[in-house]
Amino acid sequence: MLGLQDSLPVQNIIDAEGSGPEDVLYSSHIDKINRKGKTQKRVLLVTNRAMYNIMPSLSVCKRRIPLQLVTAVTLSSVSNQFILHVPSEYDYHYSDAAKEAIMETVRDAKFAAALGDLEVRHVSDASLDALCTTRVQARAARAAGVARPVGGGGEGGARALSSSSVGKRGERGEPATRGGASEGSAAAGAAAASGAGASAAAAGGDLRTIREEDEDEDEDGDGAVKRAASGGSAEPVTEGWSKRETSVRLSDFDLLRVIGRGSFGKVMLVRRKGQSEVLAMKILSKAMVVKRNQLEHTRAERAILESIDHPFLVRLRYAFQTPTKLYMVMPFLRGGELFFHLRKAKRFTEAQARFFAAEIALGIGHLHSKGIVYRDLKPENILLDDHGHVSLTDFGLAKALTKPGEKTETFCGTPEYLAPEVICDEAHDKEVDWWALGILTYEMMHGLPPFFSSNVQDMYDKIESSPVPFPDHFSGNAMDFINKILAKDPRRRLGSGDADVESIKAHPFFESLDWAKLEAKELPSPFKPIVRGAADTSNFDKEFTSEPVVDSVVPDTGLSMGAGNKFEGFTFVDSGAMATSH
């Protein structure tokens, strides 16, 4: 025991993370085991209300778990390892000689506070890796609709403590549907966003997306914001925003309708006063951006949106802020997201899929030419305009690789779309985007991704080793294109190397297209969404379009607009928009 009851740093953590006074029942140094088997030194704190995972310096709290969420503990009878199971979130894997005392403290605290029973399991395995569900596994399972078992980190079997119930994403040939995350889960809330259009998903993260700070590894992330013992947030090392300033503000816009909502904010249909053009305004809570470690992602998206100019990539029109919120204004694409139409059509014709894939390829190729890897291609992140042309959106996971040969090792993306090298924790670069284009092309033509399984681990195994299963309606050129772009070895993948998008364009699958006319939007789309006016939202979810039109008031969080503002320089007006406004 460390005797931390009267420790000021610990009290600061409890004050910042909890909701009232708490009594410290147990405290000790402990070895935490991460998903890669790496040991990390931590301080484990058990109070009468929660468990805390704290850095040894007592300056940063990595996680607070209310005791009612800890439902079971698995202890090894032949080693010091044990697992605290948190089914609504994800597990913690520890090693400590006092594991029995820790278990008894948690059990007694739950009993005293009437917070439910603690199921205790003893197993004869020295290593408990297979019984621990990491944050990445839990997030992927929720995204695919899998209700994971307590103690079921990997696939089922004799060692699992219980069997999982599986929620199906859709039978083969049926409309593609997405699984959801359970409400009330802090981890699910960090990732969950439901909404109309990918811009809405960007307001809080799409249900299926595994974001890069969600790796459950404290030392493995890319500069995530850490919560300090003072109750504030440590200042991350970040690139600056653009310094272009403007006087645009919220009062310059009429708010017309809500078209999406996420865990960080909402997306609204707006019109700049005195103008006729209807726009989409993404509104983000600064406090939630910082709390959910999304500052770097928000910076990346904001910077990329300003830098890109391509017919198949959404463009930033305005960006501004208040003391509590961030606002990004982009064109409103009335056709809605590609997923909306794929779900209704069940599958697209080969001609439709080819057209969409070609426009998407040009957009991705432009990003690659700027040194940007997209990393989150999926139907939800593709919007259609009135005429059926695409725009890629949601650049929160995009990564700028600025050095020759630079790669990233971050595990992030959407489970069904992850490339083999990502699943295998290998360094990777732009080839992951071409893999995702192959998955998307297949899904557009069939209604489901090629390796889909309601069991996430089974799906990952198929991605790594199984051949692509082709239905009879795929043409020879389509099968050849998909096989080549879904090469397991990224070095042999179509689109790899310096040729990049040019090798995609040269494949016979696209031989009927005039690429110059396609990029100029001179080729008619074989799929045209039904649009009924400038402010039509019929291609968006009615759950959100029926919401009251209001930008809710948020109390000042101290994330000011003055000196030291983490969001300094966020403001932006596109030169074309500036010209239009005068």
ChimeraX attribute file (.defattr): number of C-alpha atoms within 10 A of each C-alpha:
attribute: neighborCount
match mode: 1-to-1
recipient: residues
	/A:1	10
	/A:2	12
	/A:3	11
	/A:4	16
	/A:5	16
	/A:6	10
	/A:7	11
	/A:8	13
	/A:9	17
	/A:10	22
	/A:11	20
	/A:12	17
	/A:13	23
	/A:14	24
	/A:15	16
	/A:16	17
	/A:17	17
	/A:18	16
	/A:19	9
	/A:20	9
	/A:21	12
	/A:22	16
	/A:23	14
	/A:24	20
	/A:25	19
	/A:26	20
	/A:27	19
	/A:28	17
	/A:29	16
	/A:30	22
	/A:31	18
	/A:32	23
	/A:33	21
	/A:34	22
	/A:35	19
	/A:36	10
	/A:37	11
	/A:38	10
	/A:39	15
	/A:40	16
	/A:41	14
	/A:42	21
	/A:43	20
	/A:44	22
	/A:45	24
	/A:46	25
	/A:47	21
	/A:48	20
	/A:49	23
	/A:50	22
	/A:51	22
	/A:52	22
	/A:53	20
	/A:54	23
	/A:55	18
	/A:56	16
	/A:57	11
	/A:58	18
	/A:59	19
	/A:60	21
	/A:61	24
	/A:62	16
	/A:63	13
	/A:64	18
	/A:65	18
	/A:66	18
	/A:67	22
	/A:68	17
	/A:69	20
	/A:70	26
	/A:71	20
	/A:72	21
	/A:73	24
	/A:74	24
	/A:75	24
	/A:76	19
	/A:77	14
	/A:78	12
	/A:79	16
	/A:80	17
	/A:81	24
	/A:82	32
	/A:83	26
	/A:84	25
	/A:85	26
	/A:86	22
	/A:87	20
	/A:88	22
	/A:89	22
	/A:90	27
	/A:91	25
	/A:92	20
	/A:93	24
	/A:94	23
	/A:95	20
	/A:96	17
	/A:97	12
	/A:98	12
	/A:99	21
	/A:100	13
	/A:101	12
	/A:102	20
	/A:103	21
	/A:104	13
	/A:105	17
	/A:106	27
	/A:107	22
	/A:108	16
	/A:109	22
	/A:110	22
	/A:111	13
	/A:112	11
	/A:113	12
	/A:114	10
	/A:115	18
	/A:116	16
	/A:117	15
	/A:118	23
	/A:119	14
	/A:120	14
	/A:121	15
	/A:122	12
	/A:123	15
	/A:124	11
	/A:125	16
	/A:126	14
	/A:127	16
	/A:128	23
	/A:129	22
	/A:130	15
	/A:131	25
	/A:132	27
	/A:133	29
	/A:134	24
	/A:135	23
	/A:136	20
	/A:137	23
	/A:138	26
	/A:139	29
	/A:140	24
	/A:141	25
	/A:142	24
	/A:143	28
	/A:144	28
	/A:145	24
	/A:146	23
	/A:147	20
	/A:148	25
	/A:149	19
	/A:150	26
	/A:151	29
	/A:152	26
	/A:153	22
	/A:154	21
	/A:155	16
	/A:156	19
	/A:157	10
	/A:158	7
	/A:159	15
	/A:160	18
	/A:161	16
	/A:162	14
	/A:163	16
	/A:164	16
	/A:165	13
	/A:166	14
	/A:167	17
	/A:168	15
	/A:169	21
	/A:170	17
	/A:171	13
	/A:172	14
	/A:173	12
	/A:174	16
	/A:175	20
	/A:176	23
	/A:177	18
	/A:178	16
	/A:179	18
	/A:180	21
	/A:181	25
	/A:182	17
	/A:183	11
	/A:184	10
	/A:185	15
	/A:186	14
	/A:187	19
	/A:188	23
	/A:189	20
	/A:190	24
	/A:191	25
	/A:192	29
	/A:193	28
	/A:194	24
	/A:195	28
	/A:196	25
	/A:197	32
	/A:198	27
	/A:199	35
	/A:200	32
	/A:201	29
	/A:202	30
	/A:203	28
	/A:204	28
	/A:205	26
	/A:206	29
	/A:207	27
	/A:208	27
	/A:209	24
	/A:210	25
	/A:211	23
	/A:212	22
	/A:213	23
	/A:214	24
	/A:215	21
	/A:216	19
	/A:217	18
	/A:218	16
	/A:219	11
	/A:220	17
	/A:221	16
	/A:222	13
	/A:223	15
	/A:224	23
	/A:225	21
	/A:226	20
	/A:227	23
	/A:228	19
	/A:229	24
	/A:230	18
	/A:231	16
	/A:232	15
	/A:233	15
	/A:234	16
	/A:235	15
	/A:236	14
	/A:237	10
	/A:238	12
	/A:239	10
	/A:240	13
	/A:241	18
	/A:242	15
	/A:243	11
	/A:244	11
	/A:245	13
	/A:246	13
	/A:247	9
	/A:248	17
	/A:249	14
	/A:250	14
	/A:251	9
	/A:252	13
	/A:253	17
	/A:254	15
	/A:255	20
	/A:256	18
	/A:257	20
	/A:258	29
	/A:259	28
	/A:260	30
	/A:261	27
	/A:262	26
	/A:263	24
	/A:264	29
	/A:265	26
	/A:266	26
	/A:267	29
	/A:268	27
	/A:269	26
	/A:270	23
	/A:271	20
	/A:272	17
	/A:273	13
	/A:274	10
	/A:275	10
	/A:276	9
	/A:277	13
	/A:278	20
	/A:279	23
	/A:280	26
	/A:281	28
	/A:282	25
	/A:283	23
	/A:284	24
	/A:285	23
	/A:286	27
	/A:287	19
	/A:288	18
	/A:289	23
	/A:290	23
	/A:291	17
	/A:292	22
	/A:293	22
	/A:294	23
	/A:295	23
	/A:296	22
	/A:297	20
	/A:298	22
	/A:299	20
	/A:300	20
	/A:301	21
	/A:302	22
	/A:303	18
	/A:304	21
	/A:305	20
	/A:306	18
	/A:307	14
	/A:308	16
	/A:309	15
	/A:310	14
	/A:311	19
	/A:312	23
	/A:313	24
	/A:314	24
	/A:315	21
	/A:316	23
	/A:317	21
	/A:318	23
	/A:319	24
	/A:320	22
	/A:321	24
	/A:322	15
	/A:323	18
	/A:324	19
	/A:325	23
	/A:326	20
	/A:327	21
	/A:328	22
	/A:329	22
	/A:330	23
	/A:331	18
	/A:332	26
	/A:333	26
	/A:334	28
	/A:335	26
	/A:336	29
	/A:337	26
	/A:338	24
	/A:339	24
	/A:340	21
	/A:341	19
	/A:342	22
	/A:343	17
	/A:344	12
	/A:345	15
	/A:346	19
	/A:347	22
	/A:348	23
	/A:349	16
	/A:350	19
	/A:351	16
	/A:352	19
	/A:353	21
	/A:354	21
	/A:355	23
	/A:356	25
	/A:357	20
	/A:358	24
	/A:359	22
	/A:360	21
	/A:361	22
	/A:362	22
	/A:363	25
	/A:364	25
	/A:365	22
	/A:366	19
	/A:367	23
	/A:368	20
	/A:369	13
	/A:370	15
	/A:371	18
	/A:372	20
	/A:373	25
	/A:374	25
	/A:375	24
	/A:376	27
	/A:377	27
	/A:378	23
	/A:379	21
	/A:380	26
	/A:381	23
	/A:382	26
	/A:383	27
	/A:384	25
	/A:385	18
	/A:386	17
	/A:387	17
	/A:388	23
	/A:389	26
	/A:390	29
	/A:391	23
	/A:392	27
	/A:393	26
	/A:394	26
	/A:395	27
	/A:396	25
	/A:397	24
	/A:398	18
	/A:399	21
	/A:400	19
	/A:401	17
	/A:402	11
	/A:403	8
	/A:404	7
	/A:405	7
	/A:406	12
	/A:407	17
	/A:408	17
	/A:409	17
	/A:410	19
	/A:411	24
	/A:412	20
	/A:413	26
	/A:414	22
	/A:415	23
	/A:416	25
	/A:417	27
	/A:418	24
	/A:419	28
	/A:420	23
	/A:421	20
	/A:422	19
	/A:423	15
	/A:424	12
	/A:425	13
	/A:426	14
	/A:427	13
	/A:428	19
	/A:429	25
	/A:430	25
	/A:431	26
	/A:432	27
	/A:433	24
	/A:434	27
	/A:435	27
	/A:436	24
	/A:437	23
	/A:438	23
	/A:439	25
	/A:440	25
	/A:441	27
	/A:442	25
	/A:443	22
	/A:444	28
	/A:445	24
	/A:446	26
	/A:447	25
	/A:448	26
	/A:449	20
	/A:450	24
	/A:451	19
	/A:452	21
	/A:453	20
	/A:454	19
	/A:455	23
	/A:456	23
	/A:457	18
	/A:458	15
	/A:459	17
	/A:460	22
	/A:461	14
	/A:462	17
	/A:463	24
	/A:464	19
	/A:465	10
	/A:466	13
	/A:467	14
	/A:468	18
	/A:469	11
	/A:470	15
	/A:471	10
	/A:472	6
	/A:473	11
	/A:474	15
	/A:475	13
	/A:476	11
	/A:477	14
	/A:478	22
	/A:479	17
	/A:480	15
	/A:481	19
	/A:482	22
	/A:483	18
	/A:484	18
	/A:485	26
	/A:486	26
	/A:487	19
	/A:488	19
	/A:489	14
	/A:490	22
	/A:491	11
	/A:492	14
	/A:493	19
	/A:494	25
	/A:495	25
	/A:496	21
	/A:497	14
	/A:498	9
	/A:499	10
	/A:500	20
	/A:501	22
	/A:502	14
	/A:503	13
	/A:504	23
	/A:505	18
	/A:506	10
	/A:507	15
	/A:508	14
	/A:509	21
	/A:510	19
	/A:511	11
	/A:512	9
	/A:513	15
	/A:514	12
	/A:515	17
	/A:516	10
	/A:517	11
	/A:518	18
	/A:519	16
	/A:520	9
	/A:521	15
	/A:522	11
	/A:523	15
	/A:524	13
	/A:525	17
	/A:526	16
	/A:527	18
	/A:528	15
	/A:529	18
	/A:530	15
	/A:531	17
	/A:532	11
	/A:533	9
	/A:534	14
	/A:535	18
	/A:536	16
	/A:537	22
	/A:538	14
	/A:539	21
	/A:540	20
	/A:541	18
	/A:542	15
	/A:543	14
	/A:544	21
	/A:545	21
	/A:546	11
	/A:547	12
	/A:548	10
	/A:549	16
	/A:550	11
	/A:551	13
	/A:552	7
	/A:553	8
	/A:554	12
	/A:555	9
	/A:556	13
	/A:557	12
	/A:558	12
	/A:559	18
	/A:560	18
	/A:561	16
	/A:562	10
	/A:563	7
	/A:564	10
	/A:565	13
	/A:566	20
	/A:567	22
	/A:568	16
	/A:569	17
	/A:570	24
	/A:571	23
	/A:572	25
	/A:573	21
	/A:574	16
	/A:575	11
	/A:576	9
	/A:577	12
	/A:578	14
	/A:579	9
	/A:580	9
	/A:581	11
	/A:582	5
